[in-house]
Amino acid sequence: MANTPESKVKRKVVSQLKALKAYYFYPVTGGFGRSGIPDIVGCYKGKFFAIECKAGKNKPTELQTINIDEITRCGGAAWVVNEENVEYVTSVLERL
């Protein structure tokens, strides 16, 4: 993984997911994949979750926002994480 600001956020998220023993993966978006899917998708204690990782003041694209909204509408948990809220991933998943 590159050493970009966003990759640093992803590593912090994955570190928490590993500590929780959550199932997760990075979806493939090209070819047979679907565009706009959040960066990390997984399941924790029977609850589907998806996390879009951003750095700085970057915001999700319109397509990413549509996918996040669709996931939550279907009963899953999906949210955007950046440097300011990355430490809360564990507490968010524990509250699901």
TIRO-2110 file (N, C-alpha, C; in Angstrom, 1 decimal):
// TIRO-2110
0.9, -1.2, 0.0, N, 1, A
0.0, 0.0, 0.0, CA, 1, A
0.9, 1.2, 0.0, C, 1, A
0.5, 2.2, -0.8, N, 2, A
1.3, 3.5, -0.9, CA, 2, A
1.3, 4.2, 0.5, C, 2, A
2.1, 5.2, 0.6, N, 3, A
2.2, 5.9, 1.8, CA, 3, A
1.5, 7.3, 1.7, C, 3, A
0.3, 7.3, 1.1, N, 4, A
-0.4, 8.5, 0.9, CA, 4, A
-1.2, 8.8, 2.2, C, 4, A
-1.7, 10.0, 2.4, N, 5, A
-2.5, 10.3, 3.6, CA, 5, A
-3.7, 9.4, 3.7, C, 5, A
-4.4, 9.1, 2.6, N, 6, A
-5.5, 8.2, 2.6, CA, 6, A
-5.1, 6.8, 3.0, C, 6, A
-4.0, 6.3, 2.5, N, 7, A
-3.5, 5.0, 2.9, CA, 7, A
-3.2, 4.9, 4.4, C, 7, A
-2.8, 6.0, 5.0, N, 8, A
-2.5, 6.0, 6.4, CA, 8, A
-3.8, 5.8, 7.2, C, 8, A
-4.9, 6.4, 6.7, N, 9, A
-6.2, 6.3, 7.3, CA, 9, A
-6.7, 4.8, 7.1, C, 9, A
-6.5, 4.3, 6.0, N, 10, A
-6.9, 2.9, 5.7, CA, 10, A
-6.2, 1.9, 6.7, C, 10, A
-4.9, 2.1, 6.9, N, 11, A
-4.1, 1.3, 7.8, CA, 11, A
-4.6, 1.4, 9.2, C, 11, A
-5.0, 2.6, 9.6, N, 12, A
-5.6, 2.7, 11.0, CA, 12, A
-6.9, 2.0, 11.1, C, 12, A
-7.7, 2.1, 10.1, N, 13, A
-9.0, 1.4, 10.1, CA, 13, A
-8.7, -0.1, 10.2, C, 13, A
-7.9, -0.7, 9.3, N, 14, A
-7.6, -2.1, 9.3, CA, 14, A
-7.0, -2.6, 10.6, C, 14, A
-6.2, -1.8, 11.2, N, 15, A
-5.6, -2.2, 12.5, CA, 15, A
-6.7, -2.4, 13.5, C, 15, A
-7.7, -1.5, 13.5, N, 16, A
-8.9, -1.7, 14.5, CA, 16, A
-9.7, -2.9, 14.1, C, 16, A
-9.9, -3.1, 12.8, N, 17, A
-10.7, -4.3, 12.4, CA, 17, A
-10.0, -5.6, 12.7, C, 17, A
-8.7, -5.7, 12.6, N, 18, A
-8.0, -6.9, 13.0, CA, 18, A
-8.1, -7.1, 14.5, C, 18, A
-8.0, -6.0, 15.3, N, 19, A
-8.1, -6.2, 16.7, CA, 19, A
-9.4, -6.7, 17.1, C, 19, A
-10.5, -6.3, 16.4, N, 20, A
-11.8, -6.8, 16.6, CA, 20, A
-12.1, -8.2, 16.1, C, 20, A
-11.2, -8.6, 15.2, N, 21, A
-11.4, -9.9, 14.5, CA, 21, A
-12.6, -9.8, 13.6, C, 21, A
-12.8, -8.7, 13.0, N, 22, A
-13.9, -8.4, 12.0, CA, 22, A
-13.5, -9.0, 10.7, C, 22, A
-14.5, -9.5, 9.9, N, 23, A
-14.2, -9.9, 8.6, CA, 23, A
-14.3, -8.7, 7.7, C, 23, A
-13.3, -8.5, 6.8, N, 24, A
-13.3, -7.3, 5.9, CA, 24, A
-12.5, -7.6, 4.7, C, 24, A
-12.7, -6.8, 3.6, N, 25, A
-11.9, -6.9, 2.4, CA, 25, A
-12.0, -5.5, 1.7, C, 25, A
-11.1, -5.4, 0.7, N, 26, A
-11.0, -4.2, -0.2, CA, 26, A
-11.7, -4.6, -1.5, C, 26, A
-12.9, -4.1, -1.8, N, 27, A
-13.5, -4.5, -3.1, CA, 27, A
-12.8, -4.0, -4.3, C, 27, A
-12.8, -4.8, -5.4, N, 28, A
-12.3, -4.5, -6.6, CA, 28, A
-13.3, -3.7, -7.4, C, 28, A
-12.9, -2.5, -7.9, N, 29, A
-13.9, -1.7, -8.6, CA, 29, A
-13.8, -1.7, -10.1, C, 29, A
-12.7, -2.2, -10.7, N, 30, A
-12.5, -2.2, -12.2, CA, 30, A
-13.0, -3.6, -12.7, C, 30, A
-13.2, -3.6, -14.0, N, 31, A
-13.6, -4.8, -14.7, CA, 31, A
-15.0, -5.3, -14.3, C, 31, A
-15.0, -6.4, -13.5, N, 32, A
-16.3, -6.9, -13.1, CA, 32, A
-16.8, -6.3, -11.8, C, 32, A
-16.0, -5.4, -11.2, N, 33, A
-16.4, -4.8, -9.9, CA, 33, A
-17.4, -3.7, -10.2, C, 33, A
-17.8, -3.0, -9.1, N, 34, A
-18.8, -2.0, -9.2, CA, 34, A
-18.2, -0.7, -8.7, C, 34, A
-18.3, 0.4, -9.4, N, 35, A
-17.8, 1.7, -9.0, CA, 35, A
-18.5, 2.3, -7.9, C, 35, A
-17.8, 3.1, -7.1, N, 36, A
-18.4, 3.8, -6.0, CA, 36, A
-18.6, 3.1, -4.7, C, 36, A
-18.1, 1.8, -4.7, N, 37, A
-18.2, 1.0, -3.5, CA, 37, A
-17.2, 1.5, -2.4, C, 37, A
-17.6, 1.6, -1.2, N, 38, A
-16.6, 2.1, -0.2, CA, 38, A
-15.3, 1.3, -0.2, C, 38, A
-14.2, 1.9, 0.4, N, 39, A
-12.9, 1.3, 0.3, CA, 39, A
-12.8, -0.1, 1.1, C, 39, A
-13.5, -0.2, 2.2, N, 40, A
-13.4, -1.4, 3.0, CA, 40, A
-14.8, -1.9, 3.3, C, 40, A
-15.1, -3.1, 3.1, N, 41, A
-16.4, -3.7, 3.3, CA, 41, A
-16.2, -4.9, 4.2, C, 41, A
-17.1, -5.1, 5.1, N, 42, A
-17.0, -6.3, 6.0, CA, 42, A
-18.2, -6.6, 6.8, C, 42, A
-18.0, -7.5, 7.8, N, 43, A
-19.1, -7.9, 8.7, CA, 43, A
-18.5, -8.0, 10.1, C, 43, A
-19.3, -7.5, 11.0, N, 44, A
-18.9, -7.6, 12.4, CA, 44, A
-20.1, -8.0, 13.3, C, 44, A
-20.0, -9.1, 14.0, N, 45, A
-21.1, -9.6, 14.8, CA, 45, A
-22.4, -9.6, 14.1, C, 45, A
-22.3, -10.1, 12.8, N, 46, A
-23.5, -10.3, 12.0, CA, 46, A
-24.0, -9.0, 11.3, C, 46, A
-23.3, -7.9, 11.4, N, 47, A
-23.8, -6.6, 10.9, CA, 47, A
-22.8, -6.2, 9.7, C, 47, A
-23.4, -6.0, 8.6, N, 48, A
-22.7, -5.6, 7.4, CA, 48, A
-22.2, -4.1, 7.6, C, 48, A
-21.0, -3.8, 7.2, N, 49, A
-20.5, -2.4, 7.3, CA, 49, A
-19.6, -2.1, 6.1, C, 49, A
-19.5, -0.8, 5.8, N, 50, A
-18.7, -0.4, 4.7, CA, 50, A
-18.1, 1.0, 5.1, C, 50, A
-16.8, 1.2, 4.9, N, 51, A
-16.1, 2.4, 5.3, CA, 51, A
-15.4, 3.0, 4.1, C, 51, A
-15.7, 4.2, 3.9, N, 52, A
-15.0, 5.0, 2.8, CA, 52, A
-14.0, 5.9, 3.5, C, 52, A
-12.7, 5.7, 3.1, N, 53, A
-11.6, 6.4, 3.8, CA, 53, A
-11.2, 7.6, 2.9, C, 53, A
-11.1, 8.7, 3.6, N, 54, A
-10.7, 10.0, 2.9, CA, 54, A
-9.6, 10.6, 3.8, C, 54, A
-8.8, 11.5, 3.2, N, 55, A
-7.8, 12.2, 3.9, CA, 55, A
-8.1, 13.7, 3.7, C, 55, A
-7.7, 14.4, 4.8, N, 56, A
-7.9, 15.9, 4.8, CA, 56, A
-9.3, 16.3, 4.6, C, 56, A
-9.5, 17.2, 3.8, N, 57, A
-10.9, 17.7, 3.6, CA, 57, A
-11.6, 17.1, 2.4, C, 57, A
-11.0, 16.0, 1.9, N, 58, A
-11.6, 15.2, 0.8, CA, 58, A
-13.0, 14.7, 1.2, C, 58, A
-13.9, 14.8, 0.2, N, 59, A
-15.3, 14.3, 0.5, CA, 59, A
-15.6, 13.2, -0.5, C, 59, A
-16.5, 12.3, -0.1, N, 60, A
-16.9, 11.2, -1.1, CA, 60, A
-17.5, 11.8, -2.4, C, 60, A
-17.3, 11.1, -3.4, N, 61, A
-17.9, 11.5, -4.7, CA, 61, A
-19.4, 11.2, -4.6, C, 61, A
-20.1, 11.8, -5.6, N, 62, A
-21.6, 11.6, -5.7, CA, 62, A
-21.9, 10.1, -5.7, C, 62, A
-21.2, 9.3, -6.5, N, 63, A
-21.4, 7.9, -6.6, CA, 63, A
-21.1, 7.2, -5.3, C, 63, A
-20.1, 7.6, -4.6, N, 64, A
-19.8, 7.0, -3.3, CA, 64, A
-20.9, 7.3, -2.3, C, 64, A
-21.4, 8.5, -2.3, N, 65, A
-22.5, 8.9, -1.4, CA, 65, A
-23.7, 8.1, -1.7, C, 65, A
-24.0, 7.9, -3.0, N, 66, A
-25.2, 7.1, -3.4, CA, 66, A
-25.0, 5.6, -2.8, C, 66, A
-23.9, 5.1, -2.9, N, 67, A
-23.6, 3.7, -2.4, CA, 67, A
-23.7, 3.7, -0.9, C, 67, A
-23.2, 4.6, -0.2, N, 68, A
-23.2, 4.7, 1.3, CA, 68, A
-24.7, 4.8, 1.7, C, 68, A
-25.5, 5.6, 1.0, N, 69, A
-26.9, 5.8, 1.3, CA, 69, A
-27.7, 4.5, 1.1, C, 69, A
-27.3, 3.8, 0.0, N, 70, A
-28.0, 2.6, -0.3, CA, 70, A
-27.7, 1.5, 0.7, C, 70, A
-26.5, 1.4, 1.1, N, 71, A
-26.1, 0.4, 2.2, CA, 71, A
-26.9, 0.7, 3.5, C, 71, A
-27.0, 1.9, 3.9, N, 72, A
-27.7, 2.2, 5.1, CA, 72, A
-29.2, 2.0, 5.0, C, 72, A
-29.7, 2.3, 3.8, N, 73, A
-31.1, 2.1, 3.5, CA, 73, A
-31.5, 0.6, 3.6, C, 73, A
-30.5, -0.2, 3.3, N, 74, A
-30.8, -1.7, 3.3, CA, 74, A
-30.4, -2.3, 4.7, C, 74, A
-30.1, -1.5, 5.7, N, 75, A
-29.9, -2.0, 7.0, CA, 75, A
-28.4, -2.2, 7.4, C, 75, A
-27.5, -1.9, 6.5, N, 76, A
-26.1, -2.0, 6.8, CA, 76, A
-25.6, -0.7, 7.4, C, 76, A
-24.4, -0.7, 7.9, N, 77, A
-23.8, 0.5, 8.4, CA, 77, A
-22.7, 1.0, 7.4, C, 77, A
-22.7, 2.3, 7.0, N, 78, A
-21.7, 2.8, 6.1, CA, 78, A
-21.4, 4.2, 6.5, C, 78, A
-20.1, 4.6, 6.5, N, 79, A
-19.8, 5.9, 6.9, CA, 79, A
-18.4, 6.3, 6.3, C, 79, A
-18.1, 7.6, 6.4, N, 80, A
-16.8, 8.1, 5.9, CA, 80, A
-15.9, 8.3, 7.1, C, 80, A
-14.6, 7.9, 6.9, N, 81, A
-13.6, 8.0, 8.0, CA, 81, A
-12.5, 8.9, 7.4, C, 81, A
-12.0, 9.8, 8.2, N, 82, A
-10.8, 10.5, 7.9, CA, 82, A
-9.9, 10.6, 9.1, C, 82, A
-8.8, 11.4, 9.1, N, 83, A
-7.9, 11.5, 10.2, CA, 83, A
-8.6, 11.9, 11.5, C, 83, A
-9.6, 12.7, 11.4, N, 84, A
-10.3, 13.3, 12.6, CA, 84, A
-11.2, 12.3, 13.3, C, 84, A
-11.7, 11.3, 12.6, N, 85, A
-12.6, 10.3, 13.3, CA, 85, A
-12.2, 8.9, 13.1, C, 85, A
-11.0, 8.6, 12.6, N, 86, A
-10.6, 7.2, 12.4, CA, 86, A
-10.5, 6.4, 13.7, C, 86, A
-10.2, 7.1, 14.8, N, 87, A
-10.1, 6.4, 16.1, CA, 87, A
-11.4, 5.8, 16.6, C, 87, A
-12.5, 6.3, 16.0, N, 88, A
-13.8, 5.9, 16.5, CA, 88, A
-14.4, 4.6, 15.8, C, 88, A
-13.7, 4.0, 14.8, N, 89, A
-14.2, 2.9, 14.1, CA, 89, A
-14.6, 1.8, 15.1, C, 89, A
-13.7, 1.5, 16.0, N, 90, A
-14.0, 0.4, 17.0, CA, 90, A
-15.3, 0.7, 17.8, C, 90, A
-15.5, 1.9, 18.3, N, 91, A
-16.7, 2.2, 19.1, CA, 91, A
-17.9, 2.2, 18.2, C, 91, A
-17.8, 2.6, 16.9, N, 92, A
-19.0, 2.6, 16.0, CA, 92, A
-19.4, 1.1, 15.8, C, 92, A
-18.4, 0.3, 15.5, N, 93, A
-18.8, -1.1, 15.3, CA, 93, A
-19.3, -1.8, 16.5, C, 93, A
-18.8, -1.5, 17.7, N, 94, A
-19.2, -2.1, 18.9, CA, 94, A
-20.7, -1.7, 19.2, C, 94, A
-21.1, -0.5, 18.7, N, 95, A
-22.5, 0.0, 19.0, CA, 95, A
-23.5, -0.6, 18.0, C, 95, A
-23.0, -1.3, 16.9, N, 96, A
-24.0, -1.8, 15.9, CA, 96, A
-24.9, -2.9, 16.5, C, 96, A
END
